[in-house]
Amino acid sequence: MHLLDMGKQIKSSVQKQGLLAWQYNTIGVSDAITMGHD
């Protein structure tokens, strides 16, 4: 499953509970391992 599709399902579930759901993107995700950081 693509993360965008999963996000849409989660957003829908949150809204069904009467809560406010925001979906937004990020420029990039890094765990710092690629740059050799701890």
A tleap script that builds the chain and sets N, CA, C and O, in Angstrom:
source leaprc.protein.ff14SB
mol = sequence {
  NMET HIE LEU LEU ASP MET GLY LYS GLN ILE
  LYS SER SER VAL GLN LYS GLN GLY LEU LEU
  ALA TRP GLN TYR ASN THR ILE GLY VAL SER
  ASP ALA ILE THR MET GLY HIE CASP
}
set mol.1.N position { 0.841 -1.171 0.000 }
set mol.1.CA position { 0.000 0.000 0.000 }
set mol.1.C position { 0.893 1.244 0.000 }
set mol.1.O position { 1.863 1.321 0.754 }
set mol.2.N position { 0.562 2.195 -0.837 }
set mol.2.CA position { 1.285 3.457 -0.896 }
set mol.2.C position { 0.939 4.288 0.335 }
set mol.2.O position { -0.200 4.260 0.801 }
set mol.3.N position { 1.906 5.023 0.862 }
set mol.3.CA position { 1.664 5.813 2.069 }
set mol.3.C position { 0.572 6.854 1.884 }
set mol.3.O position { -0.148 7.161 2.834 }
set mol.4.N position { 0.429 7.409 0.676 }
set mol.4.CA position { -0.620 8.395 0.432 }
set mol.4.C position { -1.998 7.757 0.590 }
set mol.4.O position { -2.901 8.355 1.174 }
set mol.5.N position { -2.152 6.545 0.069 }
set mol.5.CA position { -3.424 5.830 0.208 }
set mol.5.C position { -3.715 5.507 1.674 }
set mol.5.O position { -4.852 5.627 2.129 }
set mol.6.N position { -2.686 5.100 2.402 }
set mol.6.CA position { -2.869 4.794 3.813 }
set mol.6.C position { -3.249 6.055 4.583 }
set mol.6.O position { -4.107 6.013 5.464 }
set mol.7.N position { -2.612 7.173 4.251 }
set mol.7.CA position { -2.935 8.441 4.892 }
set mol.7.C position { -4.377 8.854 4.661 }
set mol.7.O position { -5.029 9.379 5.563 }
set mol.8.N position { -4.874 8.621 3.460 }
set mol.8.CA position { -6.271 8.953 3.148 }
set mol.8.C position { -7.229 8.110 3.979 }
set mol.8.O position { -8.249 8.612 4.451 }
set mol.9.N position { -6.908 6.839 4.160 }
set mol.9.CA position { -7.758 5.961 4.966 }
set mol.9.C position { -7.750 6.387 6.433 }
set mol.9.O position { -8.789 6.391 7.094 }
set mol.10.N position { -6.589 6.737 6.922 }
set mol.10.CA position { -6.480 7.186 8.313 }
set mol.10.C position { -7.232 8.490 8.508 }
set mol.10.O position { -7.943 8.654 9.500 }
set mol.11.N position { -7.083 9.426 7.567 }
set mol.11.CA position { -7.786 10.705 7.652 }
set mol.11.C position { -9.293 10.484 7.686 }
set mol.11.O position { -9.996 11.115 8.476 }
set mol.12.N position { -9.785 9.604 6.847 }
set mol.12.CA position { -11.213 9.303 6.808 }
set mol.12.C position { -11.689 8.717 8.136 }
set mol.12.O position { -12.753 9.086 8.632 }
set mol.13.N position { -10.911 7.811 8.709 }
set mol.13.CA position { -11.270 7.199 9.988 }
set mol.13.C position { -11.296 8.224 11.111 }
set mol.13.O position { -12.179 8.190 11.968 }
set mol.14.N position { -10.337 9.125 11.108 }
set mol.14.CA position { -10.278 10.174 12.131 }
set mol.14.C position { -11.487 11.091 12.011 }
set mol.14.O position { -12.095 11.453 13.019 }
set mol.15.N position { -11.840 11.470 10.785 }
set mol.15.CA position { -12.981 12.354 10.569 }
set mol.15.C position { -14.295 11.684 10.971 }
set mol.15.O position { -15.207 12.359 11.449 }
set mol.16.N position { -14.402 10.376 10.786 }
set mol.16.CA position { -15.611 9.652 11.187 }
set mol.16.C position { -15.819 9.702 12.695 }
set mol.16.O position { -16.945 9.564 13.173 }
set mol.17.N position { -14.744 9.896 13.440 }
set mol.17.CA position { -14.832 10.006 14.895 }
set mol.17.C position { -15.147 11.435 15.337 }
set mol.17.O position { -15.218 11.722 16.532 }
set mol.18.N position { -15.336 12.330 14.361 }
set mol.18.CA position { -15.672 13.713 14.667 }
set mol.18.C position { -14.469 14.573 15.008 }
set mol.18.O position { -14.610 15.648 15.591 }
set mol.19.N position { -13.286 14.099 14.643 }
set mol.19.CA position { -12.057 14.839 14.923 }
set mol.19.C position { -11.561 15.541 13.665 }
set mol.19.O position { -11.961 15.205 12.550 }
set mol.20.N position { -10.697 16.505 13.858 }
set mol.20.CA position { -10.107 17.238 12.744 }
set mol.20.C position { -8.859 16.497 12.271 }
set mol.20.O position { -7.979 16.178 13.071 }
set mol.21.N position { -8.787 16.228 10.982 }
set mol.21.CA position { -7.641 15.508 10.423 }
set mol.21.C position { -6.982 16.354 9.349 }
set mol.21.O position { -7.640 16.830 8.423 }
set mol.22.N position { -5.688 16.536 9.481 }
set mol.22.CA position { -4.905 17.251 8.470 }
set mol.22.C position { -3.914 16.283 7.855 }
set mol.22.O position { -3.271 15.496 8.549 }
set mol.23.N position { -3.807 16.359 6.558 }
set mol.23.CA position { -2.804 15.566 5.858 }
set mol.23.C position { -1.873 16.544 5.167 }
set mol.23.O position { -2.320 17.406 4.410 }
set mol.24.N position { -0.596 16.413 5.423 }
set mol.24.CA position { 0.369 17.318 4.810 }
set mol.24.C position { 1.629 16.544 4.441 }
set mol.24.O position { 1.886 15.459 4.963 }
set mol.25.N position { 2.392 17.112 3.551 }
set mol.25.CA position { 3.606 16.472 3.040 }
set mol.25.C position { 4.838 17.063 3.706 }
set mol.25.O position { 4.793 18.141 4.300 }
set mol.26.N position { 5.905 16.352 3.593 }
set mol.26.CA position { 7.185 16.828 4.081 }
set mol.26.C position { 8.179 16.794 2.920 }
set mol.26.O position { 8.018 16.013 1.982 }
set mol.27.N position { 9.182 17.625 2.984 }
set mol.27.CA position { 10.179 17.695 1.913 }
set mol.27.C position { 10.970 16.395 1.838 }
set mol.27.O position { 11.209 15.868 0.751 }
set mol.28.N position { 11.367 15.891 2.973 }
set mol.28.CA position { 12.125 14.655 2.986 }
set mol.28.C position { 12.245 14.112 4.392 }
set mol.28.O position { 12.103 14.844 5.371 }
set mol.29.N position { 12.506 12.834 4.478 }
set mol.29.CA position { 12.673 12.184 5.768 }
set mol.29.C position { 14.055 11.558 5.784 }
set mol.29.O position { 14.447 10.886 4.830 }
set mol.30.N position { 14.790 11.774 6.858 }
set mol.30.CA position { 16.126 11.201 6.974 }
set mol.30.C position { 16.309 10.634 8.375 }
set mol.30.O position { 15.923 11.258 9.363 }
set mol.31.N position { 16.890 9.465 8.449 }
set mol.31.CA position { 17.188 8.878 9.755 }
set mol.31.C position { 18.622 9.197 10.168 }
set mol.31.O position { 19.100 8.685 11.181 }
set mol.32.N position { 19.315 10.039 9.395 }
set mol.32.CA position { 20.677 10.508 9.642 }
set mol.32.C position { 21.735 9.447 9.351 }
set mol.32.O position { 22.926 9.752 9.398 }
set mol.33.N position { 21.340 8.230 9.058 }
set mol.33.CA position { 22.320 7.188 8.760 }
set mol.33.C position { 23.002 7.473 7.422 }
set mol.33.O position { 24.190 7.190 7.267 }
set mol.34.N position { 22.277 8.022 6.463 }
set mol.34.CA position { 22.840 8.272 5.141 }
set mol.34.C position { 23.974 9.287 5.176 }
set mol.34.O position { 24.848 9.267 4.309 }
set mol.35.N position { 23.969 10.173 6.166 }
set mol.35.CA position { 25.020 11.184 6.282 }
set mol.35.C position { 26.107 10.758 7.269 }
set mol.35.O position { 27.048 11.513 7.515 }
set mol.36.N position { 25.985 9.557 7.834 }
set mol.36.CA position { 26.989 9.048 8.752 }
set mol.36.C position { 26.877 9.597 10.159 }
set mol.36.O position { 27.834 9.509 10.927 }
set mol.37.N position { 25.735 10.159 10.517 }
set mol.37.CA position { 25.543 10.686 11.867 }
set mol.37.C position { 24.972 9.608 12.773 }
set mol.37.O position { 24.359 8.647 12.307 }
set mol.38.N position { 25.176 9.776 14.055 }
set mol.38.CA position { 24.618 8.831 15.036 }
set mol.38.C position { 23.219 9.216 15.412 }
set mol.38.O position { 22.590 8.539 16.224 }
savepdb mol mol.pdb
quit
